[in-house]
Amino acid sequence: MSVLARNVDLKAIKEPVILVKEFGLNVFGIAASAHILLRCKKGRREMGD
C-alpha cells in the first residue's frame, strides 16, 4: 500500500483520485532529470566553471 493511501483522509477528498504504479523507466522523469542537468551545466558555464 502506498504512503498516500495510508495517510489520506478519504472523507476530505472531493475529486476522484487515480493512483498509478509505474514499473521501469519513466520518460517524464528522465526528461525532467535531463532538463535539470542541462540547466545546471549552463549555469556553471555562465559562471566560468
TORBALO-429447 format. One record per atom (N, C-alpha, C, O): atom name; x, y, z negated. Coordinates in nm, 2 decimals, always signed. Each point is the difference from the previous one (the first is absolute). Layout:
BEGIN
+------+--------+--------+--------+
| atom |      X |      Y |      Z |
+------+--------+--------+--------+
|   CA |      X |      Y |      Z |
...
+------+--------+--------+--------+
# end
This chain:
BEGIN
+------+--------+--------+--------+
| atom |      X |      Y |      Z |
+------+--------+--------+--------+
|    N |  +0.09 |  -0.12 |  +0.00 |
|   CA |  -0.09 |  +0.12 |  +0.00 |
|    C |  +0.09 |  +0.12 |  +0.00 |
|    O |  +0.10 |  +0.01 |  -0.07 |
|    N |  -0.14 |  +0.09 |  +0.15 |
|   CA |  +0.09 |  +0.12 |  +0.01 |
|    C |  -0.02 |  +0.09 |  -0.12 |
|    O |  -0.09 |  -0.01 |  -0.08 |
|    N |  +0.19 |  +0.10 |  +0.06 |
|   CA |  +0.00 |  +0.09 |  -0.11 |
|    C |  -0.13 |  +0.09 |  +0.01 |
|    O |  -0.06 |  +0.03 |  -0.11 |
|    N |  +0.03 |  +0.01 |  +0.22 |
|   CA |  -0.12 |  +0.09 |  +0.02 |
|    C |  -0.13 |  -0.08 |  -0.05 |
|    O |  -0.08 |  +0.06 |  -0.07 |
|    N |  +0.07 |  -0.18 |  +0.11 |
|   CA |  -0.12 |  -0.08 |  -0.03 |
|    C |  -0.01 |  -0.02 |  -0.15 |
|    O |  -0.11 |  -0.01 |  -0.06 |
|    N |  +0.22 |  +0.00 |  -0.01 |
|   CA |  +0.00 |  -0.02 |  -0.14 |
|    C |  -0.03 |  +0.13 |  -0.08 |
|    O |  -0.06 |  -0.01 |  -0.11 |
|    N |  +0.10 |  +0.12 |  +0.16 |
|   CA |  -0.01 |  +0.13 |  -0.07 |
|    C |  -0.11 |  +0.10 |  +0.04 |
|    O |  -0.02 |  +0.10 |  -0.06 |
|    N |  -0.05 |  -0.14 |  +0.17 |
|   CA |  -0.10 |  +0.10 |  +0.05 |
|    C |  -0.14 |  -0.02 |  -0.08 |
|    O |  -0.04 |  -0.11 |  -0.04 |
|    N |  -0.02 |  +0.23 |  +0.02 |
|   CA |  -0.13 |  +0.00 |  -0.06 |
|    C |  -0.11 |  -0.02 |  +0.11 |
|    O |  -0.02 |  +0.10 |  +0.07 |
|    N |  -0.04 |  -0.22 |  -0.06 |
|   CA |  -0.09 |  -0.02 |  +0.11 |
|    C |  -0.12 |  +0.09 |  +0.00 |
|    O |  -0.06 |  +0.02 |  +0.11 |
|    N |  +0.02 |  +0.02 |  -0.23 |
|   CA |  -0.12 |  +0.09 |  +0.00 |
|    C |  +0.03 |  +0.14 |  +0.04 |
|    O |  -0.09 |  +0.08 |  +0.03 |
|    N |  +0.22 |  -0.04 |  -0.02 |
|   CA |  +0.04 |  +0.13 |  +0.04 |
|    C |  +0.01 |  +0.02 |  +0.15 |
|    O |  +0.01 |  +0.11 |  +0.06 |
|    N |  +0.00 |  -0.23 |  +0.01 |
|   CA |  +0.02 |  +0.01 |  +0.15 |
|    C |  -0.13 |  +0.03 |  +0.07 |
|    O |  -0.10 |  -0.06 |  -0.03 |
|    N |  +0.11 |  +0.16 |  +0.11 |
|   CA |  -0.12 |  +0.05 |  +0.07 |
|    C |  +0.00 |  -0.04 |  +0.15 |
|    O |  -0.10 |  +0.01 |  +0.07 |
|    N |  +0.21 |  -0.05 |  -0.02 |
|   CA |  +0.02 |  -0.04 |  +0.14 |
|    C |  +0.05 |  -0.14 |  +0.01 |
|    O |  +0.06 |  -0.05 |  -0.10 |
|    N |  -0.09 |  -0.02 |  +0.21 |
|   CA |  +0.05 |  -0.14 |  +0.01 |
|    C |  +0.16 |  +0.00 |  +0.01 |
|    O |  +0.05 |  +0.09 |  +0.06 |
|    N |  +0.01 |  -0.18 |  -0.12 |
|   CA |  +0.15 |  -0.01 |  +0.01 |
|    C |  +0.03 |  -0.14 |  +0.06 |
|    O |  -0.05 |  -0.10 |  -0.04 |
|    N |  +0.14 |  +0.10 |  +0.13 |
|   CA |  +0.05 |  -0.12 |  +0.06 |
|    C |  +0.15 |  -0.02 |  -0.03 |
|    O |  +0.08 |  +0.09 |  +0.04 |
|    N |  -0.04 |  -0.20 |  -0.10 |
|   CA |  +0.14 |  -0.02 |  -0.03 |
|    C |  +0.05 |  -0.10 |  +0.10 |
|    O |  -0.07 |  -0.10 |  +0.03 |
|    N |  +0.19 |  +0.13 |  +0.03 |
|   CA |  +0.06 |  -0.09 |  +0.10 |
|    C |  +0.14 |  -0.04 |  -0.05 |
|    O |  +0.08 |  +0.09 |  -0.04 |
|    N |  -0.05 |  -0.21 |  +0.04 |
|   CA |  +0.13 |  -0.05 |  -0.03 |
|    C |  +0.07 |  -0.03 |  +0.13 |
|    O |  -0.04 |  -0.09 |  +0.07 |
|    N |  +0.15 |  +0.16 |  -0.05 |
|   CA |  +0.08 |  -0.02 |  +0.12 |
|    C |  +0.12 |  -0.09 |  -0.02 |
|    O |  +0.07 |  +0.01 |  -0.10 |
|    N |  -0.05 |  -0.10 |  +0.18 |
|   CA |  +0.11 |  -0.09 |  +0.00 |
|    C |  +0.10 |  +0.04 |  +0.11 |
|    O |  -0.04 |  +0.03 |  +0.11 |
|    N |  +0.17 |  -0.04 |  -0.14 |
|   CA |  +0.10 |  +0.03 |  +0.10 |
|    C |  +0.03 |  +0.15 |  +0.01 |
|    O |  -0.02 |  +0.07 |  -0.10 |
|    N |  +0.06 |  -0.03 |  +0.22 |
|   CA |  +0.04 |  +0.14 |  +0.02 |
|    C |  -0.12 |  +0.09 |  +0.02 |
|    O |  -0.10 |  -0.04 |  +0.07 |
|    N |  +0.10 |  +0.16 |  -0.12 |
|   CA |  -0.11 |  +0.09 |  +0.02 |
|    C |  +0.06 |  +0.11 |  +0.09 |
|    O |  +0.09 |  +0.07 |  -0.04 |
|    N |  -0.15 |  -0.05 |  +0.16 |
|   CA |  +0.06 |  +0.09 |  +0.10 |
|    C |  -0.01 |  +0.14 |  -0.05 |
|    O |  +0.09 |  +0.08 |  +0.02 |
|    N |  -0.20 |  -0.04 |  -0.09 |
|   CA |  -0.01 |  +0.13 |  -0.06 |
|    C |  +0.11 |  +0.03 |  -0.10 |
|    O |  +0.05 |  +0.11 |  -0.01 |
|    N |  -0.03 |  -0.21 |  -0.08 |
|   CA |  +0.11 |  +0.02 |  -0.10 |
|    C |  +0.14 |  +0.01 |  +0.06 |
|    O |  +0.08 |  +0.08 |  -0.04 |
|    N |  -0.06 |  -0.15 |  +0.15 |
|   CA |  +0.13 |  +0.01 |  +0.07 |
|    C |  +0.01 |  +0.13 |  +0.06 |
|    O |  +0.11 |  +0.07 |  -0.01 |
|    N |  -0.21 |  -0.02 |  +0.07 |
|   CA |  +0.00 |  +0.13 |  +0.07 |
|    C |  +0.02 |  +0.11 |  -0.11 |
|    O |  +0.08 |  +0.10 |  +0.03 |
|    N |  -0.14 |  -0.11 |  -0.14 |
|   CA |  +0.01 |  +0.10 |  -0.10 |
|    C |  +0.15 |  +0.00 |  -0.06 |
|    O |  +0.05 |  +0.11 |  -0.02 |
|    N |  +0.00 |  -0.22 |  +0.00 |
|   CA |  +0.14 |  -0.01 |  -0.05 |
|    C |  +0.10 |  +0.06 |  +0.10 |
|    O |  +0.09 |  +0.07 |  -0.03 |
|    N |  -0.11 |  -0.10 |  +0.16 |
|   CA |  +0.08 |  +0.05 |  +0.11 |
|    C |  -0.01 |  +0.15 |  +0.00 |
|    O |  +0.10 |  +0.07 |  +0.02 |
|    N |  -0.22 |  -0.02 |  -0.03 |
|   CA |  -0.02 |  +0.15 |  +0.00 |
|    C |  +0.07 |  +0.07 |  -0.11 |
|    O |  +0.07 |  +0.10 |  +0.02 |
|    N |  -0.08 |  -0.16 |  -0.14 |
|   CA |  +0.07 |  +0.06 |  -0.12 |
|    C |  +0.15 |  -0.01 |  +0.02 |
|    O |  +0.07 |  +0.10 |  -0.03 |
|    N |  -0.02 |  -0.21 |  +0.08 |
|   CA |  +0.15 |  -0.02 |  +0.02 |
|    C |  +0.05 |  +0.11 |  +0.10 |
|    O |  +0.10 |  +0.06 |  -0.02 |
|    N |  -0.17 |  -0.05 |  +0.13 |
|   CA |  +0.04 |  +0.10 |  +0.10 |
|    C |  -0.01 |  +0.14 |  -0.05 |
|    O |  +0.09 |  +0.08 |  +0.03 |
|    N |  -0.19 |  -0.04 |  -0.11 |
|   CA |  -0.01 |  +0.13 |  -0.06 |
|    C |  +0.12 |  +0.02 |  -0.10 |
|    O |  +0.06 |  +0.11 |  +0.00 |
|    N |  -0.02 |  -0.21 |  -0.07 |
|   CA |  +0.11 |  +0.01 |  -0.10 |
|    C |  +0.13 |  +0.02 |  +0.08 |
|    O |  +0.09 |  +0.09 |  -0.04 |
|    N |  -0.07 |  -0.16 |  +0.15 |
|   CA |  +0.12 |  +0.01 |  +0.08 |
|    C |  +0.01 |  +0.14 |  +0.06 |
|    O |  +0.11 |  +0.06 |  +0.01 |
|    N |  -0.22 |  -0.01 |  +0.04 |
|   CA |  -0.01 |  +0.13 |  +0.06 |
|    C |  +0.04 |  +0.11 |  -0.10 |
|    O |  +0.07 |  +0.09 |  +0.04 |
|    N |  -0.12 |  -0.10 |  -0.16 |
|   CA |  +0.02 |  +0.09 |  -0.10 |
|    C |  +0.15 |  +0.01 |  -0.04 |
|    O |  +0.06 |  +0.10 |  -0.02 |
|    N |  +0.01 |  -0.22 |  +0.01 |
|   CA |  +0.14 |  -0.01 |  -0.03 |
|    C |  +0.08 |  +0.06 |  +0.12 |
|    O |  +0.10 |  +0.07 |  -0.03 |
|    N |  -0.14 |  -0.09 |  +0.15 |
|   CA |  +0.07 |  +0.06 |  +0.11 |
|    C |  +0.00 |  +0.15 |  +0.00 |
|    O |  +0.10 |  +0.07 |  +0.03 |
|    N |  -0.22 |  -0.01 |  -0.07 |
|   CA |  -0.01 |  +0.14 |  -0.01 |
|    C |  +0.08 |  +0.06 |  -0.12 |
|    O |  +0.04 |  +0.11 |  +0.01 |
|    N |  -0.02 |  -0.19 |  -0.11 |
|   CA |  +0.07 |  +0.05 |  -0.12 |
|    C |  +0.15 |  -0.02 |  +0.02 |
|    O |  +0.08 |  +0.05 |  -0.08 |
|    N |  -0.03 |  -0.12 |  +0.19 |
|   CA |  +0.14 |  -0.02 |  +0.03 |
|    C |  +0.06 |  -0.12 |  -0.05 |
|    O |  +0.12 |  -0.02 |  +0.00 |
|    N |  -0.20 |  -0.08 |  -0.04 |
|   CA |  +0.06 |  -0.13 |  -0.05 |
|    C |  +0.03 |  -0.09 |  +0.12 |
|    O |  +0.04 |  -0.11 |  -0.02 |
+------+--------+--------+--------+
# end
